[in-house]
Amino acid sequence: MIEWQVLSTDSNKPLEFLTDRLPGVPRAYLRQLLRKGRLRRAGIPLDESDDLKPGERIILPESTRLRQLLALPPAPAILYETREMLIVEKPAGLAVHGSRGHEEDHLLGRIQALLRERRTPYSVAPVHRLDLETSGPVLLAKGRQAAGCLGRLFMDGAARKIYLALVAGKLVGTGKLESPVRAKGKFKESATLFRNLTTFGAFTLVELELLSGRTHQIRQQLAAAGHPLAGDRRYGGPTSPELKRLFLHCRLLALPDPFGGLDVVVESPLPEELAQCLSHIRGENAPCPLRHRAGMERASDL
């Protein structure tokens, strides 16, 4: 049995109340609970049209299905959706595909679980990827035909991905990083545009746009240029106990809609943990020192 007390800050509608209290559970399932009279107040079933008042006690019987849903990882936030495509928010630390060490929990698996709840008749496939420690929007195609069309857009360079990164040192002005990047055992020419947004102390907040798409391209090129990413232990970036991830976030994904719709532009706000890190560095809160590692490794040495 689950029992809650309605607070003054809670929604006064049962469905919204349940959605806030059980954020990992699909709304369709919560609506079904209401229709079946499972949510009760003083022993009386509630429906969607009822009003809740602060101080009231609400009871929901537990079930095997509800416990299973509560045990599932949270569904990714949907940023954009059409009949052919789906764009979701990938948090840092979550792999896009199942891989060694990430067999049980990955972005694609979470999306597939969401689609099973929806009982959708199609499969989805990621069209591009973000590194494990990078956050931001990821595009998935609905069905094979959509995957082919969207994949060609990325291969032709028609899609744009713009990143925010905090780097060591003062990276001034605008320009292009051009250097070979090791990918799949070979060094390949790569290019990334950069633009200084602001410099404070020993750090620079930069905007980056990939012109080629190599694994760890941004991380390798910035390290090779002497401006490694904050939090990047692998490539010698400054670290902090409070910053437990790379300071790298894809803030914008833009592409033409090959299916006849309007151009797609999806923006993703800076995650809270990165926004807090910036606030610390600006001196707006308690200091959050980033420490440089001795013996910085260059990308060409790795």
C-alpha positions as CSV (number, residue, x, y, z in Angstrom):
1,M,0.0,0.0,0.0
2,I,1.3,3.4,-1.0
3,E,0.0,6.4,1.0
4,W,0.6,10.1,0.4
5,Q,-0.5,13.3,2.0
6,V,-1.5,16.1,-0.4
7,L,0.7,19.1,0.0
8,S,-0.1,22.7,-0.9
9,T,2.5,22.5,-3.7
10,D,0.9,19.4,-5.2
11,S,-1.4,19.5,-8.2
12,N,-5.1,19.4,-7.3
13,K,-5.9,16.9,-10.1
14,P,-5.4,13.2,-9.4
15,L,-3.6,12.4,-12.7
16,E,-1.1,15.2,-12.4
17,F,-0.7,14.3,-8.7
18,L,0.2,10.7,-9.7
19,T,2.5,11.9,-12.5
20,D,4.5,14.0,-10.1
21,R,4.7,11.3,-7.4
22,L,5.5,8.5,-9.8
23,P,7.6,10.2,-12.6
24,G,8.9,6.9,-14.0
25,V,5.5,5.4,-14.6
26,P,3.7,6.0,-18.0
27,R,0.7,8.4,-17.9
28,A,-1.4,5.8,-19.8
29,Y,-0.9,3.4,-17.0
30,L,-1.7,6.0,-14.3
31,R,-4.9,7.0,-16.2
32,Q,-5.8,3.3,-16.2
33,L,-5.4,3.1,-12.4
34,L,-7.8,6.0,-12.1
35,R,-10.4,4.5,-14.4
36,K,-10.3,1.3,-12.4
37,G,-10.8,3.2,-9.1
38,R,-7.5,2.2,-7.6
39,L,-6.6,5.6,-6.3
40,R,-8.7,6.4,-3.2
41,R,-9.4,9.1,-0.8
42,A,-11.1,8.1,2.5
43,G,-12.0,4.8,0.9
44,I,-13.7,6.5,-2.1
45,P,-12.3,6.0,-5.6
46,L,-11.0,9.2,-7.3
47,D,-11.3,10.0,-11.0
48,E,-9.6,12.6,-13.2
49,S,-12.2,15.3,-12.7
50,D,-12.0,15.3,-8.8
51,D,-10.2,18.0,-6.9
52,L,-7.6,17.3,-4.2
53,K,-7.1,19.5,-1.2
54,P,-4.0,20.0,1.0
55,G,-3.9,17.7,4.0
56,E,-5.9,14.9,2.4
57,R,-4.5,11.4,2.5
58,I,-4.4,9.5,-0.8
59,I,-4.0,5.7,-1.0
60,L,-2.9,3.5,-3.9
61,P,-2.7,-0.3,-3.6
62,E,0.6,-1.8,-4.7
63,S,0.8,-4.4,-7.5
64,T,3.4,-6.5,-9.2
65,R,3.1,-4.4,-12.3
66,L,3.5,-1.1,-10.5
67,R,6.6,-2.4,-8.6
68,Q,8.0,-3.4,-12.0
69,L,7.4,0.0,-13.5
70,L,8.9,1.8,-10.5
71,A,12.0,-0.3,-10.8
72,L,12.6,0.7,-14.4
73,P,15.1,3.5,-15.1
74,P,13.4,6.8,-16.0
75,A,12.2,7.2,-19.6
76,P,14.2,9.8,-21.6
77,A,12.7,13.2,-22.0
78,I,11.2,13.5,-25.5
79,L,12.3,16.8,-27.1
80,Y,10.7,16.4,-30.6
81,E,8.6,13.8,-32.4
82,T,7.0,13.2,-35.8
83,R,5.7,10.1,-37.6
84,E,9.3,9.4,-38.8
85,M,11.6,10.6,-36.1
86,L,12.1,10.9,-32.4
87,I,14.6,13.2,-30.6
88,V,15.2,12.5,-26.9
89,E,17.5,13.9,-24.2
90,K,20.5,11.7,-23.4
91,P,22.0,12.2,-19.9
92,A,25.7,11.9,-19.3
93,G,26.8,8.4,-18.2
94,L,24.2,6.6,-20.4
95,A,25.4,4.8,-23.5
96,V,23.4,5.2,-26.7
97,H,23.6,1.5,-27.6
98,G,24.1,-1.7,-25.5
99,S,27.8,-2.3,-25.2
100,R,30.3,-4.0,-22.9
101,G,29.5,-2.7,-19.4
102,H,26.2,-1.3,-20.6
103,E,24.3,-4.4,-21.5
104,E,21.4,-3.8,-19.1
105,D,20.8,-0.1,-19.3
106,H,21.3,2.1,-22.3
107,L,19.4,4.9,-24.2
108,L,18.0,2.6,-26.9
109,G,16.8,0.1,-24.4
110,R,14.9,2.8,-22.5
111,I,13.3,4.1,-25.7
112,Q,12.3,0.5,-26.6
113,A,10.7,0.1,-23.2
114,L,8.8,3.3,-23.7
115,L,7.5,2.2,-27.1
116,R,6.4,-1.1,-25.7
117,E,4.3,0.8,-23.2
118,R,2.8,2.8,-26.1
119,R,2.3,-0.5,-28.1
120,T,3.8,1.1,-31.2
121,P,4.1,-1.1,-34.3
122,Y,7.6,0.1,-35.4
123,S,11.2,-0.2,-34.3
124,V,13.6,2.7,-33.7
125,A,17.3,3.1,-34.3
126,P,19.7,5.9,-33.3
127,V,20.8,7.9,-36.4
128,H,23.9,9.3,-34.6
129,R,25.5,9.0,-31.2
130,L,26.9,11.0,-28.3
131,D,29.8,9.8,-26.3
132,L,29.0,8.1,-22.9
133,E,29.9,11.2,-20.9
134,T,28.3,13.7,-23.2
135,S,24.7,14.9,-22.7
136,G,22.2,16.3,-25.2
137,P,19.7,15.4,-27.9
138,V,19.9,12.2,-29.9
139,L,17.9,11.5,-33.0
140,L,16.2,8.1,-33.6
141,A,14.5,7.0,-36.7
142,K,11.2,5.2,-36.7
143,G,11.5,2.2,-39.1
144,R,14.1,1.2,-41.7
145,Q,13.0,3.7,-44.4
146,A,13.3,6.6,-42.1
147,A,16.6,5.4,-40.8
148,G,18.0,5.4,-44.4
149,C,16.8,8.9,-45.1
150,L,18.0,10.4,-41.9
151,G,21.3,8.5,-42.0
152,R,22.1,10.0,-45.5
153,L,21.5,13.5,-44.1
154,F,24.2,13.0,-41.5
155,M,26.6,11.4,-44.0
156,D,26.0,14.4,-46.4
157,G,26.8,16.9,-43.6
158,A,23.3,18.4,-43.6
159,A,22.7,18.0,-39.9
160,R,24.3,20.4,-37.4
161,K,25.4,19.6,-33.8
162,I,26.6,22.5,-31.6
163,Y,28.2,21.9,-28.3
164,L,29.0,23.9,-25.1
165,A,32.3,23.0,-23.5
166,L,34.4,24.4,-20.6
167,V,38.1,24.2,-21.4
168,A,41.3,24.9,-19.6
169,G,43.1,28.1,-20.5
170,K,42.1,31.1,-22.6
171,L,40.9,30.0,-26.1
172,V,40.3,33.4,-27.7
173,G,38.1,34.5,-30.6
174,T,36.8,32.2,-33.2
175,G,38.5,29.7,-35.4
176,K,38.8,26.1,-36.6
177,L,40.6,23.2,-35.0
178,E,42.2,21.0,-37.7
179,S,44.2,18.0,-36.6
180,P,44.3,14.3,-37.1
181,V,42.2,12.3,-34.7
182,R,42.7,8.6,-33.9
183,A,39.6,6.6,-34.7
184,K,39.4,2.8,-35.0
185,G,43.1,2.5,-35.0
186,K,43.8,5.1,-37.7
187,F,44.5,8.8,-37.7
188,K,41.9,10.7,-39.7
189,E,41.8,14.4,-40.6
190,S,39.2,16.2,-38.5
191,A,37.8,19.7,-38.1
192,T,35.8,21.5,-35.4
193,L,34.7,25.2,-35.4
194,F,35.1,27.0,-32.1
195,R,33.8,30.3,-30.7
196,N,34.8,31.9,-27.4
197,L,31.6,32.7,-25.4
198,T,33.3,34.0,-22.2
199,T,36.5,33.6,-20.3
200,F,36.8,33.7,-16.5
201,G,39.9,32.9,-14.6
202,A,41.8,30.0,-16.0
203,F,38.8,28.7,-18.0
204,T,36.9,29.4,-21.2
205,L,33.3,28.6,-22.1
206,V,33.3,27.8,-25.8
207,E,30.8,26.8,-28.5
208,L,31.8,24.1,-30.8
209,E,30.5,22.7,-34.1
210,L,31.7,19.5,-35.6
211,L,32.6,19.5,-39.3
212,S,33.6,15.8,-39.1
213,G,32.4,13.1,-36.7
214,R,35.2,11.1,-35.1
215,T,35.0,9.2,-31.8
216,H,36.3,11.6,-29.1
217,Q,37.0,14.2,-31.7
218,I,36.3,17.2,-29.6
219,R,38.2,15.8,-26.6
220,Q,41.3,14.9,-28.7
221,Q,41.4,18.1,-30.6
222,L,41.0,20.3,-27.6
223,A,43.7,18.4,-25.7
224,A,46.1,18.6,-28.7
225,A,45.5,22.4,-28.8
226,G,46.4,22.7,-25.1
227,H,42.9,23.3,-23.9
228,P,41.5,20.0,-22.6
229,L,37.9,19.7,-21.4
230,A,37.1,20.3,-17.7
231,G,36.5,16.9,-16.1
232,D,38.3,14.9,-18.9
233,R,40.6,12.6,-17.0
234,R,41.5,10.6,-20.0
235,Y,42.9,13.5,-22.0
236,G,44.4,15.5,-19.1
237,G,41.7,18.0,-18.3
238,P,41.3,19.8,-15.0
239,T,39.2,17.9,-12.5
240,S,37.1,18.6,-9.4
241,P,35.4,16.3,-6.9
242,E,32.2,18.3,-7.6
243,L,32.4,17.8,-11.4
244,K,31.8,14.1,-11.9
245,R,31.5,14.2,-15.7
246,L,32.9,15.9,-18.8
247,F,31.9,19.5,-19.2
248,L,30.6,18.8,-22.7
249,H,26.9,19.2,-23.7
250,C,25.3,19.2,-27.1
251,R,23.0,22.3,-26.9
252,L,21.5,22.2,-30.4
253,L,20.6,19.6,-33.0
254,A,19.4,21.0,-36.4
255,L,18.5,19.2,-39.6
256,P,16.1,19.5,-42.6
257,D,13.1,17.3,-42.5
258,P,13.5,14.9,-45.5
259,F,9.8,13.9,-45.2
260,G,8.4,17.3,-46.2
261,G,8.1,19.0,-42.8
262,L,9.7,22.2,-41.5
263,D,13.3,22.3,-40.6
264,V,14.0,20.7,-37.2
265,V,15.8,22.8,-34.6
266,V,16.0,21.3,-31.1
267,E,17.7,23.1,-28.3
268,S,18.7,21.5,-25.0
269,P,19.5,23.6,-21.9
270,L,22.7,23.1,-20.0
271,P,22.2,20.4,-17.4
272,E,21.9,21.5,-13.8
273,E,25.2,20.0,-12.7
274,L,27.1,21.9,-15.4
275,A,25.2,25.2,-14.7
276,Q,26.2,24.9,-11.1
277,C,29.8,24.3,-12.0
278,L,29.8,27.6,-14.0
279,S,28.2,29.4,-11.1
280,H,30.9,28.2,-8.8
281,I,33.7,29.2,-11.1
282,R,32.2,32.7,-11.5
283,G,32.3,33.0,-7.8
284,E,28.5,33.1,-7.3
285,N,28.6,30.2,-4.8
286,A,31.2,28.4,-2.7
287,P,34.3,27.7,-4.8
288,C,34.5,24.6,-6.9
289,P,38.2,24.3,-7.6
290,L,39.2,22.5,-10.8
291,R,42.7,21.0,-10.5
292,H,45.1,20.5,-13.4
293,R,46.7,17.1,-13.7
294,A,50.5,16.9,-13.8
295,G,51.9,15.5,-17.0
296,M,49.1,16.4,-19.4
297,E,48.7,13.8,-22.1
298,R,48.3,15.0,-25.7
299,A,45.9,13.3,-28.1
300,S,48.8,12.3,-30.3
301,D,50.4,10.4,-27.4
302,L,47.3,8.2,-26.7
